[in-house]
Amino acid sequence: MSDYLVEPGTFVASRIRVPGDKSISHRALMLGAIATGTTEVEGFLEGEDCLATLRAVARLGVGVERKAHGEVRIHGAGLRGLRAPGDTLDMGNAGTAMRLFMGLLSAQPFDTELVGDESLMRRPMERAAKPLRDMGAVIATRDGRPPVRIRGGQPLHGIRYAMPVASAQVKSAVLLAGLYADGVTTVTEPAATRDHTERMLQSFGVDIAARGGTATLRPPARLEGTRIAVPGDFSSAAFFIVAACLGAREPVVIEGVGVNPTRTGLLEMLALMGADLRLVNHRSAGAEPVADIEVRPALLQGIRVPARLVPLAIDEFPAFFIAAACAQGETLVTGAEELRVKESDRIAVMASGLEAVGVRHEVLPDGLRIDGGSIGGGTVDSNGDHRVAMAFAVASLCSSAPILIRDVANVATSFPGFAPLARSVGIRVTDRGP
């Protein structure tokens, strides 16, 4: 088990870049795999989660070439060209990969079984399995969790599905299954979630319309291979956005970040706290909007987080909770029960970490109440959750003593090179290997 030791420091860099977007990298591999022709991907995230998807795609008979760093060429097998993998497909720690593959593999002519690491094998899969079964898929789980066994050769039909809980992964699984369904598939979500799947399907030539929280897909005869430029991952940038808010002494620019409006709730939350944030140098990477994020030093004040922003920042809450701990006054987050079924129960694990470093807080069924102002030192158990580990590394910028963060190996799943980049900007992190 590897750990981080972080000591109090000051943010010193002025311009940085973060790795490619994990969500977009997963989807580029999967859609490229079933397209006709070649798909070229630039900016691919070479973290363990996306590499698990890459290995699974190759096991399904798709030719995949890793060229220069971050460049991948996918020789698509066509919509009906995937082959039986011959054994289980191991998703590692990648919950996104498992749920999206459930949709993609539901209509294949062969059986498949999806497994993962110890953490992923505890995560719930029935929310994705239920609508897929409504489409005609035959899917079995073990008490609602992996392994996920999918029976091949099942004809699927389009459905109208009103999602009871906002989830981009469930929405995407249904849309991917809809590529193979007889008839139109329509998904309506109760609140906006990231729309990378809808945007990318359009890039591959699929007839999909998305408006007003409803996506409607008509099954295509084929997907056309394309070029995909993956922007910097907003969820990775989030740690350095918060770090700059807390510890910078001059403006900081994070370059080339994806600013899809279904992902940037954190920026609105921090702005409500008084952060001085600006998006500059707007451009596009294919269907995705990109900008540089400029952060200027500012004092943060506690807020009550608006409910509409919660699904737009669900992966950024570990970093946001650290901002709240360093802000003046009380911050209240409710309606975030989705955090309990991430790589860890992020409400419980973040609360435990906040307690370890002396931050007063109250655990709620669907969120946290945090009394901000100061952070001490202590030992934090990340429970193997990469975002919790990185969040407490950022906390060192306003801590009064060192913080030891246990079980950080999974940081490599989403942010390879986090520790060296953090050190380069003034976060005094030592990686204490196993």
C-alpha positions in Angstrom: 0.0 0.0 0.0 1.4 3.4 -1.0 0.9 6.6 0.9 1.3 10.4 0.4 2.9 12.6 3.0 2.0 16.2 2.3 3.4 19.2 4.2 2.1 22.8 4.3 3.1 24.7 1.2 2.3 27.6 -1.2 1.0 27.3 -4.8 3.9 28.7 -7.0 3.2 27.9 -10.6 1.5 30.2 -13.1 0.6 27.9 -16.0 -0.1 24.2 -16.0 -1.8 21.4 -18.0 -3.7 18.3 -16.8 -4.1 15.0 -18.6 -6.9 14.1 -21.1 -10.5 13.6 -20.1 -11.2 10.2 -18.7 -14.9 10.1 -19.6 -14.2 11.1 -23.2 -11.3 8.7 -23.5 -13.5 5.7 -22.5 -16.2 6.7 -25.0 -13.8 7.3 -27.8 -12.4 3.7 -27.5 -15.9 2.1 -27.3 -17.4 4.0 -30.2 -14.3 3.7 -32.3 -14.4 0.0 -31.8 -17.8 -0.4 -33.4 -17.3 2.2 -36.1 -16.5 1.4 -39.7 -13.0 2.6 -40.6 -10.3 4.2 -38.5 -10.7 6.5 -35.5 -7.7 8.6 -34.5 -7.7 9.8 -30.9 -5.4 12.6 -29.6 -5.0 13.4 -25.9 -6.1 10.0 -24.8 -5.8 9.5 -21.0 -3.2 6.8 -20.3 -4.5 6.2 -16.8 -5.4 2.7 -15.5 -9.1 3.1 -15.9 -8.9 4.0 -19.6 -6.2 1.3 -20.2 -8.6 -1.2 -18.8 -11.1 -0.2 -21.5 -8.4 -0.3 -24.2 -7.5 -3.9 -23.2 -11.1 -4.9 -23.2 -11.7 -3.4 -26.7 -8.7 -5.4 -27.9 -10.0 -8.6 -26.3 -13.2 -8.0 -28.3 -11.3 -8.3 -31.5 -10.6 -4.7 -32.3 -7.3 -3.5 -33.6 -5.9 -0.8 -31.3 -2.5 0.9 -31.8 -0.9 3.1 -29.1 1.3 5.5 -31.0 3.0 8.5 -29.4 2.0 9.4 -25.9 -1.7 10.1 -25.8 -2.3 9.0 -29.4 -4.4 6.0 -30.2 -5.5 4.6 -33.5 -8.6 2.3 -33.5 -9.3 0.0 -36.5 -13.1 -0.3 -36.1 -14.7 -3.7 -36.3 -18.1 -2.2 -37.4 -21.4 -2.2 -35.5 -21.7 -6.0 -35.7 -18.1 -6.9 -35.8 -17.1 -7.5 -32.1 -15.9 -11.0 -31.2 -16.3 -13.1 -28.1 -13.4 -12.3 -25.7 -13.0 -15.9 -24.6 -12.7 -15.0 -20.9 -13.9 -12.4 -18.4 -13.3 -8.8 -19.2 -11.5 -7.1 -16.3 -12.6 -3.4 -15.8 -10.1 -2.8 -13.0 -11.4 0.2 -11.0 -13.4 1.7 -13.9 -17.1 1.9 -13.0 -17.7 4.0 -16.1 -16.3 1.2 -18.3 -18.3 -1.5 -16.7 -21.6 0.3 -16.9 -21.1 1.5 -20.5 -19.9 -1.9 -21.6 -23.1 -3.4 -20.1 -25.0 -1.4 -22.7 -22.7 -2.0 -25.6 -22.5 -5.8 -25.0 -26.2 -6.4 -24.3 -27.0 -7.0 -28.0 -23.9 -8.9 -29.0 -24.2 -12.5 -30.2 -21.9 -13.9 -27.5 -21.9 -14.1 -23.7 -19.7 -11.9 -21.7 -18.8 -11.5 -18.0 -17.5 -8.2 -16.5 -15.4 -8.1 -13.4 -13.2 -5.6 -11.6 -10.9 -4.9 -8.7 -12.0 -5.2 -5.1 -13.5 -1.7 -5.0 -15.4 -2.1 -8.3 -16.8 -5.5 -7.2 -18.6 -3.7 -4.4 -20.3 -1.1 -6.6 -24.0 -1.2 -7.5 -24.8 -2.2 -11.1 -28.6 -2.7 -11.0 -29.4 0.9 -12.0 -27.9 0.2 -15.4 -29.1 -3.4 -15.6 -32.8 -2.6 -15.1 -33.4 -0.4 -18.1 -31.3 -2.7 -20.2 -33.5 -5.6 -19.2 -36.5 -3.5 -20.2 -35.0 -3.4 -23.7 -34.7 -7.2 -23.8 -31.2 -7.8 -22.4 -30.5 -10.7 -20.1 -28.1 -9.5 -17.4 -27.3 -11.1 -14.1 -25.5 -9.6 -11.1 -24.6 -10.9 -7.7 -26.8 -9.1 -5.2 -26.8 -6.2 -7.5 -23.0 -6.0 -7.8 -20.4 -7.5 -10.1 -19.7 -9.9 -11.6 -22.0 -8.8 -14.4 -23.0 -11.7 -16.7 -24.6 -10.8 -20.1 -26.2 -13.4 -22.2 -25.6 -13.0 -25.9 -28.0 -13.2 -28.8 -30.9 -11.2 -27.3 -32.9 -8.9 -29.7 -33.3 -5.5 -28.1 -36.1 -3.0 -28.7 -36.1 0.7 -28.1 -37.7 2.1 -25.0 -38.8 5.4 -23.4 -36.9 5.5 -20.2 -37.4 8.2 -17.5 -34.4 7.9 -15.2 -35.3 8.0 -11.5 -31.9 9.3 -10.6 -29.6 11.4 -12.7 -26.7 9.3 -13.9 -24.6 9.9 -17.1 -23.4 6.3 -16.9 -26.9 4.8 -16.9 -28.0 7.2 -19.6 -25.0 6.2 -21.7 -25.5 2.5 -21.2 -29.1 2.8 -22.5 -28.1 4.9 -25.5 -25.3 2.4 -26.4 -27.7 -0.4 -26.3 -30.1 1.7 -28.4 -27.6 1.5 -31.2 -28.6 -2.1 -31.7 -32.3 -1.8 -30.8 -35.4 -2.2 -33.0 -36.9 1.2 -32.9 -36.2 4.6 -31.2 -34.6 4.8 -27.8 -35.5 7.9 -25.6 -33.9 8.7 -22.3 -35.1 11.5 -20.0 -33.1 12.6 -17.0 -34.4 14.4 -13.9 -31.4 16.7 -13.9 -28.7 17.5 -16.4 -25.7 15.1 -16.4 -22.6 15.1 -18.6 -23.5 14.7 -22.3 -20.2 13.4 -23.7 -22.0 10.3 -25.1 -24.6 12.3 -27.0 -21.9 14.7 -28.5 -19.6 11.9 -29.5 -22.4 9.8 -31.1 -23.2 12.8 -33.3 -19.5 12.9 -34.2 -19.7 9.3 -35.4 -22.7 10.2 -37.6 -25.5 8.8 -35.3 -29.0 10.4 -35.5 -29.4 11.5 -31.9 -31.3 14.6 -30.7 -30.8 16.0 -27.2 -32.8 18.8 -25.8 -34.6 19.7 -22.6 -33.1 16.8 -20.6 -34.3 14.2 -23.2 -32.1 12.3 -25.7 -33.6 10.4 -28.6 -31.6 8.0 -30.7 -32.5 6.3 -33.9 -30.4 3.2 -34.5 -27.9 3.6 -37.3 -26.8 1.3 -40.1 -23.2 2.1 -39.2 -20.9 4.5 -37.3 -18.2 6.3 -39.3 -14.7 6.4 -38.0 -13.5 10.0 -37.1 -10.9 12.1 -35.4 -11.3 12.9 -31.7 -9.3 15.4 -29.8 -9.6 14.8 -26.1 -9.4 18.0 -24.0 -7.9 18.2 -20.5 -10.0 16.5 -17.9 -12.1 19.0 -15.9 -12.3 16.6 -12.9 -8.5 16.5 -12.8 -8.2 20.3 -13.2 -10.6 20.7 -10.3 -7.9 19.9 -7.8 -5.6 22.6 -9.2 -8.5 25.1 -9.5 -9.2 24.6 -5.8 -5.4 24.6 -5.0 -5.0 27.9 -6.8 -8.0 29.4 -4.9 -6.4 28.3 -1.6 -2.7 28.8 -2.0 -1.9 31.0 -5.1 -0.2 34.4 -4.7 -0.7 35.4 -8.3 -3.0 34.4 -11.2 -2.8 30.8 -12.3 -3.9 29.5 -15.7 -4.8 25.8 -16.3 -4.6 25.3 -20.1 -6.8 23.4 -22.5 -9.5 22.1 -20.2 -12.8 20.7 -21.4 -15.5 23.1 -20.2 -18.6 21.2 -21.2 -21.4 23.0 -19.3 -22.6 19.6 -18.0 -19.3 19.3 -16.1 -18.5 22.7 -14.7 -20.8 23.1 -11.7 -17.7 23.4 -9.5 -16.8 26.7 -11.2 -20.3 28.1 -10.3 -20.0 26.8 -6.7 -16.6 28.3 -6.2 -17.8 31.6 -7.7 -20.6 31.7 -5.2 -18.0 31.3 -2.5 -16.2 34.4 -3.9 -13.5 32.8 -6.1 -12.2 34.9 -8.9 -12.4 32.6 -12.0 -12.4 33.3 -15.7 -12.6 31.2 -18.8 -10.3 32.6 -21.5 -9.1 31.5 -25.0 -12.3 29.6 -25.9 -12.1 27.1 -28.7 -13.4 23.6 -29.5 -12.0 20.1 -29.6 -14.5 18.4 -32.0 -17.9 18.5 -30.3 -16.5 19.6 -26.9 -15.9 23.2 -25.8 -12.4 24.0 -24.4 -10.9 27.0 -22.6 -8.1 28.0 -20.4 -9.2 28.5 -16.8 -7.7 31.5 -15.0 -7.8 31.5 -11.2 -7.0 34.6 -9.2 -6.4 34.7 -5.4 -9.5 35.3 -3.4 -11.0 34.7 0.1 -13.7 32.0 0.1 -16.9 32.1 2.1 -19.1 29.2 3.0 -22.3 28.7 1.0 -25.4 26.5 0.7 -24.9 24.7 -2.6 -27.8 25.0 -5.0 -29.4 21.7 -5.8 -29.2 22.2 -9.6 -25.4 22.3 -9.4 -25.0 19.0 -7.6 -25.2 16.6 -10.6 -23.0 19.1 -12.6 -20.1 18.6 -10.0 -20.6 15.1 -8.7 -17.0 14.0 -9.3 -15.6 17.3 -8.0 -17.1 17.2 -4.5 -14.0 15.8 -2.8 -12.0 18.8 -4.0 -15.0 21.1 -3.2 -15.2 19.8 0.4 -11.6 20.9 0.9 -12.4 24.4 -0.4 -15.3 24.4 2.1 -13.0 23.4 4.9 -10.7 26.3 4.2 -13.5 28.9 3.6 -14.9 31.2 6.3 -18.2 30.1 7.7 -20.6 27.2 7.0 -21.0 25.3 3.8 -24.0 23.0 3.3 -24.3 20.3 0.6 -27.5 18.2 0.3 -29.0 16.1 -2.5 -25.6 14.4 -3.2 -26.5 10.9 -2.2 -24.9 9.7 -5.4 -21.5 10.3 -3.6 -22.2 7.2 -1.5 -21.9 4.8 -4.5 -18.7 6.1 -6.1 -15.3 4.4 -5.7 -16.0 4.7 -2.0 -18.8 6.2 0.0 -17.4 9.7 -0.5 -19.6 11.3 2.1 -18.4 8.9 4.8 -14.7 8.8 3.7 -14.4 12.6 3.3 -16.1 13.1 6.6 -13.7 10.7 8.3 -10.7 12.5 6.7 -12.1 15.9 7.7 -12.4 14.6 11.3 -8.8 13.4 11.2 -7.5 16.8 10.3 -9.7 18.7 12.8 -12.4 20.1 10.6 -15.8 20.4 12.3 -18.6 18.9 10.2 -21.9 17.1 10.3 -22.7 14.0 8.2 -26.0 14.1 6.5 -27.7 11.2 4.6 -27.2 13.0 1.3 -24.3 15.4 2.0 -22.2 17.3 4.5 -22.3 20.4 6.6 -18.8 21.8 7.0 -17.6 24.6 9.4 -14.7 26.0 7.6 -11.8 28.1 8.6 -8.8 25.9 9.4 -7.3 22.5 8.7 -4.8 20.8 11.0 -2.6 17.7 10.4 -3.3 14.1 10.8 -3.6 10.7 9.1 -6.3 10.3 6.5 -7.4 6.9 5.1 -8.5 7.5 1.4 -10.0 4.0 1.3 -8.4 3.5 -2.1 -10.4 6.4 -3.6 -8.2 8.4 -6.0 -10.3 11.6 -5.7 -10.2 11.6 -1.9 -6.4 11.1 -1.9 -5.9 14.0 -4.3 -8.3 16.2 -2.4 -6.4 15.9 0.9 -3.1 16.5 -0.9 -4.6 19.9 -1.9 -5.7 20.4 1.7 -2.0 20.8 2.6 -2.0 24.3 1.1 -4.1 25.6 4.0 -3.1 23.0 6.7 -1.1 23.9 9.8 0.7 20.6 10.0 1.6 17.6 7.8 -1.1 15.2 6.5 -0.4 11.5 5.9 -2.8 10.1 3.2 -3.1 6.3 3.2 -3.8 4.0 0.2 -3.2 6.3 -2.8 -2.2 3.7 -5.5 -5.5 4.3 -7.3 -4.6 7.9 -8.1 -3.1 6.3 -11.3 -6.5 5.2 -12.4 -7.5 8.8 -13.4 -4.4 11.0 -13.0 -1.1 9.4 -13.8 1.7 11.9 -12.9 -0.4 13.7 -10.2 2.3 13.7 -7.6 5.1 15.2 -9.9 2.7 17.8 -11.2 1.6 18.7 -7.7 5.2 19.1 -6.6 5.9 21.3 -9.6 3.3 23.8 -8.4 4.3 23.9 -4.8 2.3 21.1 -3.1 4.9 19.4 -0.9 3.9 15.8 -1.5 6.2 12.8 -1.0 5.0 9.6 -2.6 5.9 6.9 0.0 5.7 3.7 -2.1 4.7 0.2 -0.9 
